[in-house]
């Protein structure tokens, strides 16, 4: 694995894990996936009396989908392992590159926001 491939795979794994754990996605596909897996949300008051949503996981799959570190390991394994399958390699490479560019754009946006102080 070249250094570039490693960086692209790392960015893509982080982006995919972030989509699965934290984001709704287009058409709320990832939110529906989390609900199907057993994740629900309960609104409670925090220490300041403000409403705060808490994630509730029912079952092993749901618990696994609440941890971005855990999900990123499975995403990275998928990118690496499916990359060895001849017919899947092209699809994996395209998906990896799309997610890596998305991750880089998000990181660049966040860095610029911090520099600007907004």
N, CA and C atoms as an extended XYZ file, in Angstrom:
354
Properties=species:S:1:pos:R:3:atomname:S:1:resname:S:1:resid:I:1 pbc="F F F"
N         0.855       -1.178        0.000 N   UNK     1
C         0.000        0.000        0.000 CA  UNK     1
C         0.893        1.231        0.000 C   UNK     1
N         0.650        2.108       -0.958 N   UNK     2
C         1.435        3.331       -1.047 CA  UNK     2
C         0.966        4.323        0.020 C   UNK     2
N         1.769        5.347        0.242 N   UNK     3
C         1.404        6.365        1.229 CA  UNK     3
C         0.124        7.084        0.808 C   UNK     3
N        -0.015        7.346       -0.486 N   UNK     4
C        -1.221        8.010       -0.974 CA  UNK     4
C        -2.454        7.140       -0.752 C   UNK     4
N        -2.337        5.857       -1.054 N   UNK     5
C        -3.453        4.938       -0.840 CA  UNK     5
C        -3.821        4.871        0.637 C   UNK     5
N        -2.823        4.879        1.499 N   UNK     6
C        -3.067        4.849        2.939 CA  UNK     6
C        -3.835        6.096        3.379 C   UNK     6
N        -3.412        7.260        2.912 N   UNK     7
C        -4.084        8.510        3.287 CA  UNK     7
C        -5.511        8.526        2.750 C   UNK     7
N        -5.692        8.122        1.492 N   UNK     8
C        -7.034        8.096        0.914 CA  UNK     8
C        -7.944        7.121        1.645 C   UNK     8
N        -7.413        5.955        1.993 N   UNK     9
C        -8.206        4.964        2.714 CA  UNK     9
C        -8.566        5.457        4.114 C   UNK     9
N        -7.620        6.124        4.774 N   UNK    10
C        -7.892        6.671        6.110 CA  UNK    10
C        -8.977        7.739        6.046 C   UNK    10
N        -8.877        8.652        5.086 N   UNK    11
C        -9.895        9.698        4.946 CA  UNK    11
C       -11.257        9.099        4.606 C   UNK    11
N       -11.276        8.145        3.697 N   UNK    12
C       -12.540        7.520        3.297 CA  UNK    12
C       -13.157        6.748        4.455 C   UNK    12
N       -12.333        6.069        5.232 N   UNK    13
C       -12.837        5.302        6.380 CA  UNK    13
C       -13.447        6.238        7.415 C   UNK    13
N       -12.781        7.357        7.676 N   UNK    14
C       -13.316        8.330        8.627 CA  UNK    14
C       -14.637        8.903        8.117 C   UNK    14
N       -14.689        9.235        6.823 N   UNK    15
C       -15.904        9.834        6.263 CA  UNK    15
C       -17.074        8.859        6.311 C   UNK    15
N       -16.828        7.603        5.924 N   UNK    16
C       -17.892        6.605        5.941 CA  UNK    16
C       -18.365        6.350        7.370 C   UNK    16
N       -17.431        6.266        8.307 N   UNK    17
C       -17.801        6.060        9.712 CA  UNK    17
C       -18.616        7.238       10.230 C   UNK    17
N       -18.231        8.438        9.846 N   UNK    18
C       -18.967        9.625       10.271 CA  UNK    18
C       -20.388        9.616        9.716 C   UNK    18
N       -20.530        9.215        8.457 N   UNK    19
C       -21.866        9.109        7.868 CA  UNK    19
C       -22.717        8.092        8.630 C   UNK    19
N       -22.141        6.941        8.907 N   UNK    20
C       -22.895        5.871        9.564 CA  UNK    20
C       -23.272        6.210       11.004 C   UNK    20
N       -22.385        6.889       11.722 N   UNK    21
C       -22.601        7.133       13.156 CA  UNK    21
C       -23.310        8.452       13.436 C   UNK    21
N       -22.989        9.505       12.670 N   UNK    22
C       -23.427       10.844       13.065 CA  UNK    22
C       -24.390       11.560       12.126 C   UNK    22
N       -24.463       11.173       10.873 N   UNK    23
C       -25.192       11.979        9.908 CA  UNK    23
C       -26.433       11.256        9.391 C   UNK    23
N       -27.408       12.053        8.943 N   UNK    24
C       -28.631       11.482        8.386 CA  UNK    24
C       -28.397       10.945        6.980 C   UNK    24
N       -27.618       11.672        6.185 N   UNK    25
C       -27.351       11.259        4.814 CA  UNK    25
C       -28.484       11.639        3.879 C   UNK    25
N       -28.275       11.421        2.583 N   UNK    26
C       -29.316       11.771        1.615 CA  UNK    26
C       -30.548       10.887        1.805 C   UNK    26
N       -31.700       11.532        1.855 N   UNK    27
C       -32.929       10.778        2.082 CA  UNK    27
C       -32.976       10.117        3.452 C   UNK    27
N       -32.173       10.606        4.379 N   UNK    28
C       -32.089       10.072        5.750 CA  UNK    28
C       -31.750        8.584        5.764 C   UNK    28
N       -30.980        8.124        4.764 N   UNK    29
C       -30.666        6.698        4.656 CA  UNK    29
C       -29.876        6.189        5.864 C   UNK    29
N       -28.950        6.986        6.375 N   UNK    30
C       -28.149        6.535        7.518 CA  UNK    30
C       -28.931        6.629        8.817 C   UNK    30
N       -29.797        7.621        8.929 N   UNK    31
C       -30.676        7.717       10.111 CA  UNK    31
C       -31.619        6.519       10.166 C   UNK    31
N       -32.159        6.132        9.006 N   UNK    32
C       -33.049        4.965        8.965 CA  UNK    32
C       -32.290        3.677        9.269 C   UNK    32
N       -31.057        3.591        8.800 N   UNK    33
C       -30.230        2.420        9.102 CA  UNK    33
C       -29.990        2.301       10.606 C   UNK    33
N       -29.694        3.433       11.249 N   UNK    34
C       -29.472        3.402       12.702 CA  UNK    34
C       -30.748        3.020       13.447 C   UNK    34
N       -31.898        3.533       13.006 N   UNK    35
C       -33.176        3.150       13.638 CA  UNK    35
C       -33.420        1.660       13.467 C   UNK    35
N       -33.189        1.128       12.261 N   UNK    36
C       -33.361       -0.300       11.989 CA  UNK    36
C       -32.439       -1.134       12.886 C   UNK    36
N       -31.244       -0.631       13.151 N   UNK    37
C       -30.277       -1.368       13.974 CA  UNK    37
C       -30.630       -1.323       15.457 C   UNK    37
N       -31.537       -0.426       15.861 N   UNK    38
C       -31.947       -0.370       17.259 CA  UNK    38
C       -31.507        0.870       18.003 C   UNK    38
N       -31.155        1.918       17.285 N   UNK    39
C       -30.756        3.169       17.932 CA  UNK    39
C       -31.954        4.112       17.935 C   UNK    39
N       -32.245        4.642       19.113 N   UNK    40
C       -33.314        5.630       19.237 CA  UNK    40
C       -32.761        6.819       20.019 C   UNK    40
N       -33.536        7.881       20.050 N   UNK    41
C       -33.103        9.098       20.739 CA  UNK    41
C       -34.150        9.488       21.766 C   UNK    41
N       -33.680        9.901       22.929 N   UNK    42
C       -34.538       10.340       24.019 CA  UNK    42
C       -34.115       11.750       24.378 C   UNK    42
N       -35.070       12.648       24.524 N   UNK    43
C       -34.758       14.024       24.906 CA  UNK    43
C       -34.905       14.148       26.413 C   UNK    43
N       -33.840       14.576       27.044 N   UNK    44
C       -33.829       14.809       28.492 CA  UNK    44
C       -33.214       16.169       28.762 C   UNK    44
N       -33.317       16.603       29.996 N   UNK    45
C       -32.710       17.876       30.365 CA  UNK    45
C       -31.275       17.639       30.799 C   UNK    45
N       -30.393       18.542       30.342 N   UNK    46
C       -29.005       18.453       30.781 CA  UNK    46
C       -28.849       19.144       32.134 C   UNK    46
N       -27.634       19.304       32.604 N   UNK    47
C       -27.370       19.907       33.910 CA  UNK    47
C       -27.835       21.340       34.038 C   UNK    47
N       -28.004       22.033       32.898 N   UNK    48
C       -28.447       23.423       32.906 CA  UNK    48
C       -29.952       23.557       32.654 C   UNK    48
N       -30.650       22.429       32.637 N   UNK    49
C       -32.083       22.459       32.397 CA  UNK    49
C       -32.464       22.577       30.933 C   UNK    49
N       -31.486       22.490       30.033 N   UNK    50
C       -31.736       22.575       28.600 CA  UNK    50
C       -32.022       21.190       28.036 C   UNK    50
N       -32.875       21.108       27.011 N   UNK    51
C       -33.139       19.792       26.404 CA  UNK    51
C       -31.906       19.289       25.658 C   UNK    51
N       -31.636       18.011       25.812 N   UNK    52
C       -30.495       17.384       25.142 CA  UNK    52
C       -30.919       15.998       24.662 C   UNK    52
N       -30.580       15.688       23.420 N   UNK    53
C       -30.911       14.376       22.868 CA  UNK    53
C       -29.850       13.366       23.278 C   UNK    53
N       -30.302       12.235       23.787 N   UNK    54
C       -29.389       11.158       24.164 CA  UNK    54
C       -29.667        9.961       23.282 C   UNK    54
N       -28.582        9.338       22.785 N   UNK    55
C       -28.711        8.148       21.948 CA  UNK    55
C       -28.876        6.921       22.825 C   UNK    55
N       -29.856        6.088       22.495 N   UNK    56
C       -30.101        4.848       23.227 CA  UNK    56
C       -29.918        3.698       22.247 C   UNK    56
N       -29.008        2.778       22.587 N   UNK    57
C       -28.718        1.640       21.711 CA  UNK    57
C       -29.264        0.364       22.330 C   UNK    57
N       -30.020       -0.384       21.527 N   UNK    58
C       -30.579       -1.658       21.986 CA  UNK    58
C       -29.963       -2.772       21.155 C   UNK    58
N       -29.041       -3.509       21.745 N   UNK    59
C       -28.416       -4.630       21.049 CA  UNK    59
C       -26.996       -4.328       20.605 C   UNK    59
N       -26.296       -5.376       20.244 N   UNK    60
C       -24.887       -5.268       19.883 CA  UNK    60
C       -24.631       -4.455       18.629 C   UNK    60
N       -25.441       -4.654       17.592 N   UNK    61
C       -25.264       -3.891       16.358 CA  UNK    61
C       -25.474       -2.414       16.614 C   UNK    61
N       -26.511       -2.082       17.370 N   UNK    62
C       -26.794       -0.682       17.690 CA  UNK    62
C       -25.655       -0.072       18.499 C   UNK    62
N       -25.159       -0.809       19.476 N   UNK    63
C       -24.041       -0.295       20.275 CA  UNK    63
C       -22.812       -0.050       19.409 C   UNK    63
N       -22.567       -0.961       18.456 N   UNK    64
C       -21.435       -0.793       17.555 CA  UNK    64
C       -21.577        0.428       16.669 C   UNK    64
N       -22.812        0.763       16.278 N   UNK    65
C       -23.038        1.924       15.414 CA  UNK    65
C       -23.035        3.248       16.162 C   UNK    65
N       -22.814        3.236       17.455 N   UNK    66
C       -22.721        4.494       18.206 CA  UNK    66
C       -21.274        4.919       18.412 C   UNK    66
N       -20.327        4.075       18.046 N   UNK    67
C       -18.900        4.343       18.285 CA  UNK    67
C       -18.185        4.589       16.960 C   UNK    67
N       -17.812        5.834       16.698 N   UNK    68
C       -17.157        6.147       15.424 CA  UNK    68
C       -15.807        5.455       15.312 C   UNK    68
N       -15.117        5.255       16.417 N   UNK    69
C       -13.818        4.557       16.369 CA  UNK    69
C       -14.020        3.112       15.940 C   UNK    69
N       -15.043        2.468       16.482 N   UNK    70
C       -15.332        1.065       16.128 CA  UNK    70
C       -15.739        0.949       14.664 C   UNK    70
N       -16.637        1.811       14.234 N   UNK    71
C       -17.131        1.753       12.865 CA  UNK    71
C       -16.010        2.050       11.877 C   UNK    71
N       -15.091        2.950       12.230 N   UNK    72
C       -14.000        3.269       11.308 CA  UNK    72
C       -13.096        2.059       11.066 C   UNK    72
N       -12.940        1.202       12.067 N   UNK    73
C       -12.142       -0.022       11.881 CA  UNK    73
C       -12.810       -0.922       10.852 C   UNK    73
N       -14.138       -1.107       10.969 N   UNK    74
C       -14.857       -1.961       10.026 CA  UNK    74
C       -14.869       -1.353        8.628 C   UNK    74
N       -14.984       -0.041        8.540 N   UNK    75
C       -14.946        0.619        7.228 CA  UNK    75
C       -13.577        0.436        6.584 C   UNK    75
N       -12.520        0.647        7.348 N   UNK    76
C       -11.165        0.474        6.810 CA  UNK    76
C       -10.946       -0.969        6.363 C   UNK    76
N       -11.406       -1.916        7.167 N   UNK    77
C       -11.268       -3.330        6.798 CA  UNK    77
C       -12.001       -3.613        5.501 C   UNK    77
N       -13.169       -3.052        5.330 N   UNK    78
C       -13.932       -3.244        4.100 CA  UNK    78
C       -13.205       -2.686        2.891 C   UNK    78
N       -12.684       -1.461        3.017 N   UNK    79
C       -11.948       -0.867        1.895 CA  UNK    79
C       -10.728       -1.703        1.532 C   UNK    79
N        -9.976       -2.136        2.529 N   UNK    80
C        -8.757       -2.898        2.266 CA  UNK    80
C        -9.086       -4.284        1.717 C   UNK    80
N        -9.976       -5.010        2.374 N   UNK    81
C       -10.269       -6.383        1.962 CA  UNK    81
C       -10.975       -6.458        0.613 C   UNK    81
N       -11.967       -5.602        0.391 N   UNK    82
C       -12.660       -5.634       -0.894 CA  UNK    82
C       -11.764       -5.139       -2.031 C   UNK    82
N       -10.734       -4.377       -1.681 N   UNK    83
C        -9.770       -3.936       -2.687 CA  UNK    83
C        -8.977       -5.075       -3.286 C   UNK    83
N        -8.917       -6.210       -2.604 N   UNK    84
C        -8.195       -7.381       -3.111 CA  UNK    84
C        -9.029       -8.222       -4.073 C   UNK    84
N       -10.334       -7.996       -4.125 N   UNK    85
C       -11.202       -8.757       -5.023 CA  UNK    85
C       -11.149       -8.083       -6.394 C   UNK    85
N       -10.712       -8.805       -7.417 N   UNK    86
C       -10.485       -8.171       -8.727 CA  UNK    86
C       -11.652       -7.346       -9.257 C   UNK    86
N       -12.866       -7.863       -9.251 N   UNK    87
C       -13.992       -7.126       -9.824 CA  UNK    87
C       -14.495       -6.022       -8.895 C   UNK    87
N       -14.243       -6.147       -7.629 N   UNK    88
C       -14.694       -5.132       -6.670 CA  UNK    88
C       -13.687       -3.992       -6.541 C   UNK    88
N       -12.453       -4.216       -6.950 N   UNK    89
C       -11.392       -3.232       -6.756 CA  UNK    89
C       -11.740       -1.881       -7.376 C   UNK    89
N       -12.277       -1.876       -8.589 N   UNK    90
C       -12.604       -0.615       -9.259 CA  UNK    90
C       -13.694        0.142       -8.499 C   UNK    90
N       -14.710       -0.566       -8.038 N   UNK    91
C       -15.801        0.066       -7.293 CA  UNK    91
C       -15.282        0.610       -5.967 C   UNK    91
N       -14.474       -0.197       -5.284 N   UNK    92
C       -13.911        0.228       -3.995 CA  UNK    92
C       -13.033        1.461       -4.183 C   UNK    92
N       -12.238        1.473       -5.231 N   UNK    93
C       -11.350        2.617       -5.486 CA  UNK    93
C       -12.155        3.888       -5.735 C   UNK    93
N       -13.202        3.803       -6.539 N   UNK    94
C       -14.036        4.984       -6.817 CA  UNK    94
C       -14.732        5.454       -5.549 C   UNK    94
N       -15.338        4.543       -4.806 N   UNK    95
C       -16.007        4.913       -3.557 CA  UNK    95
C       -15.017        5.514       -2.563 C   UNK    95
N       -13.850        4.888       -2.435 N   UNK    96
C       -12.821        5.398       -1.524 CA  UNK    96
C       -12.408        6.808       -1.913 C   UNK    96
N       -12.187        7.044       -3.194 N   UNK    97
C       -11.740        8.363       -3.641 CA  UNK    97
C       -12.814        9.429       -3.426 C   UNK    97
N       -14.078        9.089       -3.685 N   UNK    98
C       -15.167       10.041       -3.460 CA  UNK    98
C       -15.253       10.409       -1.975 C   UNK    98
N       -15.224        9.415       -1.122 N   UNK    99
C       -15.306        9.678        0.320 CA  UNK    99
C       -14.078       10.424        0.829 C   UNK    99
N       -12.898       10.117        0.282 N   UNK   100
C       -11.668       10.796        0.706 CA  UNK   100
C       -11.704       12.271        0.324 C   UNK   100
N       -12.173       12.576       -0.882 N   UNK   101
C       -12.273       13.980       -1.304 CA  UNK   101
C       -13.304       14.703       -0.439 C   UNK   101
N       -14.409       14.052       -0.127 N   UNK   102
C       -15.412       14.644        0.756 CA  UNK   102
C       -14.816       14.929        2.138 C   UNK   102
N       -14.076       13.971        2.667 N   UNK   103
C       -13.445       14.153        3.986 CA  UNK   103
C       -12.446       15.298        3.954 C   UNK   103
N       -11.642       15.368        2.898 N   UNK   104
C       -10.654       16.450        2.780 CA  UNK   104
C       -11.350       17.802        2.699 C   UNK   104
N       -12.463       17.871        1.962 N   UNK   105
C       -13.208       19.122        1.862 CA  UNK   105
C       -13.763       19.546        3.216 C   UNK   105
N       -14.273       18.590        3.987 N   UNK   106
C       -14.803       18.896        5.320 CA  UNK   106
C       -13.682       19.389        6.237 C   UNK   106
N       -12.552       18.691        6.220 N   UNK   107
C       -11.422       19.098        7.058 CA  UNK   107
C       -10.908       20.478        6.669 C   UNK   107
N       -10.832       20.765        5.372 N   UNK   108
C       -10.403       22.081        4.909 CA  UNK   108
C       -11.396       23.149        5.351 C   UNK   108
N       -12.682       22.871        5.212 N   UNK   109
C       -13.712       23.813        5.654 CA  UNK   109
C       -13.587       24.101        7.146 C   UNK   109
N       -13.449       23.062        7.952 N   UNK   110
C       -13.320       23.247        9.401 CA  UNK   110
C       -12.061       24.036        9.759 C   UNK   110
N       -10.959       23.745        9.080 N   UNK   111
C        -9.704       24.470        9.339 CA  UNK   111
C        -9.859       25.948        9.002 C   UNK   111
N       -10.481       26.256        7.870 N   UNK   112
C       -10.695       27.659        7.490 CA  UNK   112
C       -11.630       28.366        8.458 C   UNK   112
N       -12.647       27.684        8.943 N   UNK   113
C       -13.565       28.283        9.918 CA  UNK   113
C       -12.820       28.642       11.205 C   UNK   113
N       -11.904       27.777       11.616 N   UNK   114
C       -11.125       28.068       12.836 CA  UNK   114
C       -10.173       29.232       12.629 C   UNK   114
N        -9.564       29.298       11.448 N   UNK   115
C        -8.654       30.407       11.153 CA  UNK   115
C        -9.423       31.721       11.145 C   UNK   115
N       -10.597       31.699       10.570 N   UNK   116
C       -11.439       32.903       10.498 CA  UNK   116
C       -12.050       33.252       11.849 C   UNK   116
N       -12.101       32.283       12.750 N   UNK   117
C       -12.675       32.515       14.069 CA  UNK   117
C       -14.186       32.495       14.088 C   UNK   117
N       -14.793       31.804       13.114 N   UNK   118
C       -16.265       31.766       13.061 CA  UNK   118
C       -16.763       30.393       13.424 C   UNK   118
